[in-house]
């Protein structure tokens, strides 16, 4: 691939008298109004559109710089967005035509093809120059990219998948990661990142479980807000998605209808989005593909305007998920055609259509001109986008495309600092399910190992460590021959380095998917000649059916894909100690493995540093401290639901023949040391419905080595005006404690944290008895106390307490000498 560098060509300097909206001494809002007054209706509409250039499913001479992309002539059809091939082959226009009146966004310049930062920067300059030259006022476009597991670009660090962030229970570390992602994106001229996913898991069969932070609203709230703060600290707009209800589709099927009432929507789905907007200041929100009770999100004025803006005070931009605007006609059938889809979406509150202009086209301008659409509806959306362009400096007189990518020549998208963050995240996300008889593999009390067998489809394929939005899984299948772009050791490699002097032998056994058992015999032979057998099973992420996990890769049940269950059974029957490592994007049923395995570890797609993290946990070098952000089912038939269930969702003898009890509960995770929680203290027995209470416990490391514990605070509401979850997480903190030491963990619980949506669909704090429980998982809560809320029922709304502050104080070490 040839390297092309931006040339030092600049646009003419602006005359402040001619273009007063470029006057940087004026307030941003005033500059926006001055520019808005200059725009024709057609130019306003153009600001709400976008163009995806360089999409190899639509080949045209204007689509990309042929010098920049020389030597990349393969044309493997593989969508990275739903129905991408349909839209790309039927109506996309050259950039010079798309930008005739201006343009709102440029789509995925770095994230569509394998390009170096320098080549991507050159292409960005070329596209921006086209936008400037083709339009009358020369307004630059905003550049957006994906960034769910890191910047989705060739050669960029692949961090653990979002489900692994949830397993860390460590928002500060996630914020550190997001800040690093933002710095890399900003250095190459990217303005907006399409992350994080704030969907709360409701069905483990859904393919996009891996993109979420788990099944608990509070974990998603805290970890998601940390990501938003981190990304935006680097000057890159965070886009929280998918608003709203997308994760709750019927049967876990992608894009499926969502049969959800307003109470569940408000209490389970909304909180992460509300916190991201009101506390973290997210600059953008993406409307979802789904409908809720028949109303598509991208045409729902109640959702996008009344709730998001009216109740929460959101002032940023609402962008559509890719092609969700024309989907209003094509999929939902609530509009007659794509033009009507555009009008409906704009009226509901969608401001920018991504990734290409389809519905937000000439029909909107025509309807404004003939009076069918009020101009103020158009202006409100344009005003929001222009404000972001002002804030990003795109409308300053000295802005140039070249200056926006000035850092591209020096940026290392996979720097040692990035890899260090990826390593720490991976290590802190690994969940020890059961140490059994074999873990840790190394230690003074362990027999010396001579031979270790490493078996399974996830043992030697580094792509299994990465999510579906990692560039190697997301884009590179369309471009064979480029390699991964980053160094990603395999588990075989990592264990060979970890277990010095031990003979490590490998056999695949079977693929992640498919029905070939021809590798079983060799796997058994390798296992029986070894002291211990490590079996790595799980997922290979992909898109739209080309993977076992990921967008459009939904599961019929929770059985491990392909022949992996049979492979496990065959190896467990050998009598050799078998350590099972599940590397996956969703939880799989492991009831048939429990009690038979010599150890069990869950690794949620731990990224490019995942192999060493897993190997370190297996050897004992890394002290495991991750916790389950989703439950591990016992049986594969869609049970259990998530832990957040009212009484009728839990086991009750005689009600149902199906037991929803999980094999491992939410919040669970073991360690190579032992923690004890005791000395519960509650500051008051009665609290007014607008008051607060402090709940504290002592946590002691009773083992022989330092470790981390996640102290979790749950709420039980025994009697309420509506059916409430039997237990709900309302606070947590991850604490590191030396061996033999202790700490006091104190939670400040405002009465607002007990609020729920009542019978009249208002969020209320209700008087009555509450149980507060503290422990290490939803099923292990040794500390329990009672608080009575007193006074009138109180209605709460925006501005209420969304978080539970927590402090950790080291406790003086007890003298245990005689």
N, C-alpha and C positions, 0 to 999 in steps of 0.2 A: 504494500500500500504506500503510495507516495504521500509525503508530508507537505501540506499546503499551509502557509502562514498568512495571517491577515495583513493586508497592505495598509499603509498609513494614509487612507483617503478619508476625509472628513466632510461632513455636510456644512454648507455655508453658515456662518454665525448668524444668530437670530437678531433681528432688530426689535428691541424691547417695545418700541412704539407700535410696531406692526404686530408683534406677538406678545402682548402683555401677560399672557398666561405662562410665559417662560420667566417671568420676573421672580427670582427666588426670594426676594425680600417680602413678598406678599404671603399671607397665610395660605396653606394648601387648599382649603375649601374655596377661597376666593379665586385662586388660580383655576380650579376646576370649573367654576361658574363662568369665568371669562372664556375658557376654551369651549365649554358646552355651547355658549352663545355663538361661537364661530362655526360650529358644525352644522352641516345640512342633515336632513333626516337620514339620507343614505349613509352619510359618514358616521352618524350615531349608531345605526344598525350594524355597520361594519365593525365597530369597536366591540360588539358583543359576540363576534365570531372568532374562528380559529382555523388554522391550516396545518395538517400533518404532512409534512414534506419528507420525501425519502422513504416512504413506505414501499417496500419492494413488491407488494401485491398490486401496486398501480405504477406502472413504469411509463414515464414520459420525459422528454428531454428537459423540461423545466423543473422536474421534481428534485433533482440534486445536481450538485457540481460533479460532473463525470471525472474530473481530475482528482478531486478529493476521494471519491469512492472507486477509483480505478482498481481493477483486479478482483472485484467482488461481484462476479456475474451470476452466482447461483440464485435460483429462484425456487426455493423450497416453500411450498404453501403451508403456512402454519400460523394461525391467528394468534395475536397477543391481546386482542380485544374482541368481544362478542360480535359476530357477523362482520368482522373487519374486511374480509374478502369481498363481501357483497357491496359494501359502501365504497371500498377502494377501486373496484372495477366498474362502478356504475355512477359516475358523475363527479368525481373529484376534479377540480379545476387547477390549472397551473398557478403557482404562487403569484405571478405577476398579475393575473386576472383576479385572484382572490383578494389581493391587496389594493385593488383599484380605488376603493374609497377608504382605505385604511384597514387595520386588522387588530383584533384584541390580543390573541395568543398565538405563539408558535409552539407546536407540539413535538416534544421528544426528539430533539435534534441529536442528542447523545444516546438516547435510549432505544433507538430503532434499529441501529446497525452497529457492528463492531468498529468503532473509530477511536483513534488516539485523542487525547485532550486537544492537541494542536490541530488535528484535522477537524474535530468537532467544532472548535472555536472558529476555524476558517469558514466552515459551513454556516455557523451562526451569524458571522459577520455578513456573509453573502445574502442570507435570507433577510436579515434586518435591513441591509442596504436596499434590497428589492422592495421591502415594505415602505421605506422612506422615500424612495424614488418614484414609486407608482402612485402614492397618495398625495393629495394636494397640500396637506399641512405637515406631512412628514412626522407622524406620531409613531414612535417605536412600538413594537409588539412586546408583550410580556412573555417570557420563555418559561415553560413548565416541564417537569420531568417526574418520573416515579422514583420513590425512595423508601420503599417499605422495609427492605432488608439491607439498607444502604443505598447509595446512589446507584440506580439501575443503569449502569454504563460499563462499557468494556474496560476491564482492568481495575475496577473500583472494589473496595473492600466489601466482602459479603459477610455481614453480621448475622447473628442468629435471627431466626424468624420471630415474628411478634409474639407467638405463643410461648416462646422461650423467654421473652422479656417478662411476661406474666409470671413465669416460673421462678424468676429471680426474686420477686417481691422487693425490688430494689429501684425505686423511681430515680434516685440521684444518678445511678449508673446509666440508666436509660437516657436521662437528660444529657449526660456527658457524651454518649454515643450520638444522639441526635445533633448536638452542637458540632461534632466532627463531620457528620454527614453534611450539615448546612455549610460549613466552611469550604468543603470540597466543591459543592454545587455553586456557591457564590463565586469561587475562584474562576470558574469557567463560564460565568455569565448567566447562570440559571436564577430565576426570580421566585419560582413557586414550586413546592414539592407536594405531590399528591399522596400525602400520608399525614397522620396515622389513621389506621382503621380502628374505629371506636365501637364496632358492633360487638354486642354481648352474645356469647354462644348460647344457643337454645337447643340445638340438635347436633350431636357429634358427627352425624353422617354428612353434614354440609362440607363441601370441599374446601371452603375458605376458613375453616376453623384455624388453620395454621397462620392466617393473617391477623387473627384477633389476639387479644391478651387474656382470653379466657372467659369463664362463665359467670364471673362475679362483677356486678356493676361498680363496686368500689375499687377493686383492683384495676379495672379498665379505666376508671376515672382518674386515679392517681398516677398510674403509669402513662396513660395517654396524655394527660396534662403535662407531665414531665417531658415527653417527646416534643410536644408543641413548643414549650419554653426553650428547649435546646435548639430546635431547628430555627426558630425565629430569632434566637440570640445571634445567629450568624447573618441575619438580614434576609432570610429566605421565608416566604410565606408558607405556613403550614396549612394543609387542606384536610380537615377532619371528615371522615366518611365512614359509612354510607348512610346518609340521613334520610329516612330512618326505618328501622325494622327489618332490614335486609337479611339479617342472620336468623330470622325466625320463620323462614319459608316452610310451607307445608312439606313434610317428609324430607326436609333438608335438601331440597332440590334447588339448584341455582336459578335465580330469577323467579322462583315459585311464589304464588300468592301467600300473603301473610294473614292468617285468621286470628288477629289479635285485638283485644279490647283496649280501650283508652287507658284503663288502669295499669295494665301490664306495660303498655307503651310508655306511660309517664314514669313508672316506678323502676323499671328494669332497663329500658332502652334509652331514655332521654338523659339520665344523670351524667354519663361521660361527656356527651355533647354540651350539655349546659355548663359543666365545669370548664371544658376546653374553651368555651366562648367567654364566660363571665370571669373566670379566674386566670386562665392562661392566655387569653387574648388572641385566640386563633383568628387568622386573617381571612380564611376561606372555609366554606362548607360545601361538600359535594352531595348533590341529591342522588338518591338511590334508584336502582332499577325497579324495585318491587312496588306492589301496591299493598296497602293496609286496609283490609275490609273493603276492597274494591276501588280505592282511590289511589292512583299512582303517585309516588312521592314527587315526581317532577311536575305534577299538575295540581299540587295540594297547597292552596294558599293558606289554609289553616296551619300547616306544618312549616312552610317556608317563610311566611310573612307574620302571621299572628303569633305563633310560638317563638320562632327563632328571633325575629326582630322585635315584635311587640312586647313579648314577655321577657326575653333574655337580653334585649338591647344590642343585638349583633349589628355591626356596621360594615362588615367586610363584604366579600363577593360570594354569591352562590354559583358554583359551577356545576354543569351537568356531568353525570358519569358518561363515559364515552357512548355517544349515540342514544342516550336515554331520551332525548327530545324527540327524534323521529320514532322511537319505540312507542311513544304515546299513541301513534296511529297504527304502527306495524304490529305491535305486541299486545298492547292494552286495549286497543280499539275504542279509545275515548275521544279520538279525533278522526276526522274524515280523511286527512292526508297530512303530509309532513309540514305543509305550510300552516295548517290549523294547529298542528302540534306545537310549532314555534310560538304562535300567539298564546296558546294555553299555558305553555311553560313560562313565558315572559310575564304574563299576567299573574301567575301564581307566585313568582319571586325568583325564578332562575335568571341570573344576570349574564352568564357567559356559557355558550354552547361549545363543548369539547367532543371529539378532538378536531372535527372539521365542521364548517358551517353547512348545515343541511336545513334545519327548521328556521334558524334565525337569518333568513335571507330576504330577498326582495319583497316577499309577501307582507312582511311587517311594515316596511316603508310604504308600500301601497296602501295598507289599511290605515296607517297614520294619515296619509294624504287625503284619503276619502272619508276620514272621520270615524271609521269603524274601531280604531284603537286610539285611545287618548295619548297625546304626546308625552304627558307627564309619566305614564307607565314606562315608556321608552327611556325618558330622561333619568328616572330614578336608578335604572340599571347602569346606564352609561356613567352617571355621576359616581357610582361606587367603584367602577373599574378605573376611571380616570384618577380618582383619589389615590388608588394604589400606585398608579404610574407616577403620580407626583411624588408620593412618599418614597418610591424606589429611585427617584432621581431621573427617571426616563424623560421627563419633560423639562429638564434643566437645559439652558442654552449650550452648555459645554459637553453635554452627553454625546458620546459617539459609540458605535458598535465596537470599534477597536478597543476603547477604554474598558468596555464592559467585560472583556475577556483577557485583560492584561495579565492576570495571574495564571492563565492556562499553560503557558510555556514552562512554568516551574512547578506546577502542582503534581504531587505524587498521590494518586487516588487510592493507593494501597500502602500507605506509609507505615513505618514501624509503630508510630503512635496509634494509628488506626487499628493495626493488628493487635496491639496490646489491649485496647478496649474490647475488641472482638474476643480475645482470649478470656478476659475477666468475665465478660457477659456469659460466654459459653460455660466456663467453670461454675459460675454461680447459678446457672440454669439447670444443671444436671440433677435429676431427682433419683435418689437411692430408694427404691421401693422395698427391697428386702436384701439384707446382706447375706442371708442364708448361711451356708457352711463354708463358702469359698471366698467371700469378700471381707476385707481387701485381699488381693492376691499376694501382696508382699507384707512382711512384718516380722518382728522378732518371734511372735507366737505362731507363725505360719511355716509349714514345711517348705523347703526350697523347691522351686519349680524347675523342671528340666525341659519340658515340652508343653507348649500351649497351642491348641488348635483354634484358629479364627475362621468361622464359617458364616455364610449368609450373604444375601444380596446387598446388604448395606455395609459390608466389611471392606470392600475395595473399590467402591464407586463413590468418589467425592461428591457427586451431584446429590446424593441422598442426604447430605448435611445441609442442603440449601433449599429455601422456599421457592415457590413458583414465581415470585417477583425478583429473585436473584437473576442477574443478567445471564449467567450460564444456563439456567433453566428456562428463562423467559424469552430470550431472543436468540441465543446461539444455536438452538436446534434448526433455525432457518439458515444458518451460515456455517455449515460443517467445515472442519479443517482449521478453525481459528484457535483451538484449545480453549481452556477455561478463562484465560486472561489473568488469573491470579493463582497463586500457589495454594493448593488445598490438599494436604496430606490425607491419606486414607487411614482407617482404623488399623489396618494391618501394618502400615508404615509406623504409626504412632506407638502401637504395642511393641513392635520390634525395637524401637528406640527406648521405650519405657522399661522393658523387662530385659535389662542388661544380662547377657550370658544365657538367656533362655532361647531355645529353638522355637520360633514361631512359624507355624505352617498354615496355609490358607487353602480353602476350597469354597467356591461360591454356593454350591448346593442347588440353588434355583434362582430364577429371576424374581424381582419384586412382583411382577404380574406375569400371567401366562401359566401354562399347565405342564411344563416340561419337568419330569422327575429324574431325568437321566443323570443329573449330578449328585443324587442322593448317595449312591454307593461310595463314590470317592469321598464325600463328606464324612460318612460313617467310618471309613478306613482311617481317615486323618484324625477323627475324634478318638477312636479307641486306642490309638497309639500315643495319646497325649495325657498329661496329668489333669488338665482342665480344658474344657471346650467353651470358648466365648462365641455365642451366636448373635449376630447383628441382623435383625429383621426390621421391617417397617415400610417406609414409603419412598417413592421417587416422585418429586413434585413435577407437575406439568400444567398445561392449560387445555381446557375444553376437551376432556377425555383422553389427553395424551400424557397421563400421569395417574398415580393412585391418590394424589392429594393436590389441592390447588383449585384455582378458579375453574368452575365447570367440571371438576373431577369429584363428583359426589359419590357416596358409597351406599350400596343397597343395605348393608348391615355393618357391624363393627368387628367382623372377622378379619384377621390379617390378610392382605391381598394375596392372590395367586395360590401357590403351593406352600406358602411359608408356615402355615399351621401344621401341615404334614411333615415338613422338614423338622420343625421343633419336636413333634411327637417321635419321629424316628430317632433323633439324637438323644432325647430324654430317655428313650428305651434302652440305650446302650449301657447304662450304668455309670458312665463317665460323668463327673460333676459338670453340669452345664450352667453357665452364667448367661442369662438372656438380656440382651441390650436391645431395646426398642427405639429406633430412630424414626420418628414419625411427626406428621403435622396434625394428627388427631389422636385421641385415645383409642386403643383397640382392646377388645375383650381378652383378658388374660387369666380367666378363671381356671382353665385347664392346665395352665402352666404353674400357677401358685401351688406351693407344697411339693412340687417335683423338681423345680430348678434349684441350683445351688447358689443363686443370687439373681436379682432382677434390678435393672436400671432403665429409667425412662429418659431419653434425650430428645427434646423437641427441636428438630432441625437446627443444630447448634452452630451452623455457619462454617467459615473457612478455618477457624481454629478449633472446630468441634472435636476432631479426632484426638488431639492431645488432651483436651478436657475430659473426654470419656476415658481415655487410657489412664489419665491421672486419677480419676475416681476409682477405676478398677484396681489400680495398683495400691491405692491408699495415699499417694502423694498429695492428691487434692482432697480436701475434706468436703464431702457433699453437704450442701445446704439448701438446694432448690426445693420448692414445694409445688404440688400439683395445682395449676390454675384451672384444670378440668378434672373430673373424676375418671378413674379407670374402671370400666365396666367388668362385671363378672362373666356375663354371657353376651353374645353378639347381636341379639335381636333388638337393638335400639333401646335397651334398658341399661342404665337408669336414665331418667331425664337429669337435668342439671340439679345441683343440690338445692337450688333456690325454689323450693316447693312448699305449698300449703299442706296441711295434714293429709288431705286426700291424695296427694302426690307421693306420699311415703307409705311404707309397708304397714298394713293393718290386717291382722289375721282374719280370714274369712271374707274379706272384701274382694280380693283378686287372687288368682293363682299365679300371677307374675310378681316376683320379688324384685323391686327396684334398687335394693341395697347394693352399692358399688363394691367392687373388690378393694379399691383404695379410694378414700373420700377426698373431697376438695380440701386443699390446704395441707395435705399429707406429704411427708418426706422424712426419711430417716438420716442418720448421721453415724459416723464412727466414734462419736462420743455420746454422752447421755445428759439430757437437760431435765431439770425438775422445776416446776412452777408451783409456787405456794404464796402464802401471806397476802391473800386478796384484801385490799382495803378500798372501801367506797366512802367518799367524803360525806355523803348525806343519804339518809334513808328515804327522805321525801324531797322532791324537786318540783318547782312550779313548771307549768307547760311552756314557759319561756326562759327557764333557768338552765343550769349546767351542773354536771357532777364529774368528779375525778375518780377514775378507776385505776388502781395500781396493783401490780403483782411483783413478786421477786422471781427472777429466773436465774437458776444456778447451773453451771456446767459441772456436773458431778463426775465427768469422765477424766481421762488421762491426757487429752489433747485439746487444743483450742478449736473452736468451731462457731458456726452461726446457727441461730434459731430464729424463726419467724414467729413472733408472739402475736396471736390473733384474738381480737375482741368480737364477740358475737352478741346479737340481740335476739331474745325471745319475747314475743308479745302474746301472752297466753289467752287473752280475751280482747277482741277488737270488733269494730263494727263491720269489718269485711274480713274474709279469710286471709291471714297473713302467712308469710313463710315461717316454717317451724324454727329456723335459725337463719340469721342474715349477718354477714360480715359488716361491721361498721368501723373497724379500725385495725391496723396492723403495723408492725415495724420489724425489720430485720436487724438483729443485734449480733455483734461478734463478742464472744466472751472467752477469755483464757481458761485453761483447765483449772478447776478448783475455785474459780472466781464466780461472782454473782453480780447482777445488776437489777435495779428497780425500774420497771417500765410503767409509765403513768399516761393514761389516756384522758383527755379532756372532752367529755361528751356533752354537747349542747342538746337540749330537747329537740331541736330541729332534726337531729340525726335519727330520731324515732318516727319522723313524719312518713305518712303514706297517703295515697289517693283514696278518699272516702267514697261513700255511696253517691254523692252529688258531684263527683269528679273534681273536687277541690282537694289540694294537699293539706292535710291537717295533722296537728299534734294532739293526741287524744289522751285524756287522763286515764290512769289505771296502773295496774301492776306490770312491771317489766322485769325480766331476768337478764342479767348481764353475765356473760360467760367468757372466760379467758383460757386459752390453751394453745395447742400446736396443730390442730386441724379441726374441721367442723365436727369430727367424731371423737376428739380427744380434748376435752375441756374440763380439767380438774378443778378450776376455780369458778365458783358460781355465787352470785349475790343478787339481792332484790332491791329494786328502787321503785318507789311509787311516784308517778307524775300526778300533781294536784292542780286544781283550778279548772277554768273553762277550756273547752276544746278551742284550739287556736288555728286559724287558717294561715298558712305560710306560702310564700311564693319566691320569686326572684329576690336575691339578697340573703336568703336563709343560709345557715351553715351547711356547706357541702362536704366539709372535711372534718376529720377527727384528729386534732393536734396530739402529738405524742412526744414525750421526753424520755430519755434514757440516762440514768444516773448510776455510776459504778457504786457497788456496795462494798464497804470495807471487808476484806477477806477474813474469814473466821480463823481463829487460832485453833488448829486441830491437834496441837501437841499435848501430850499427857501432862 
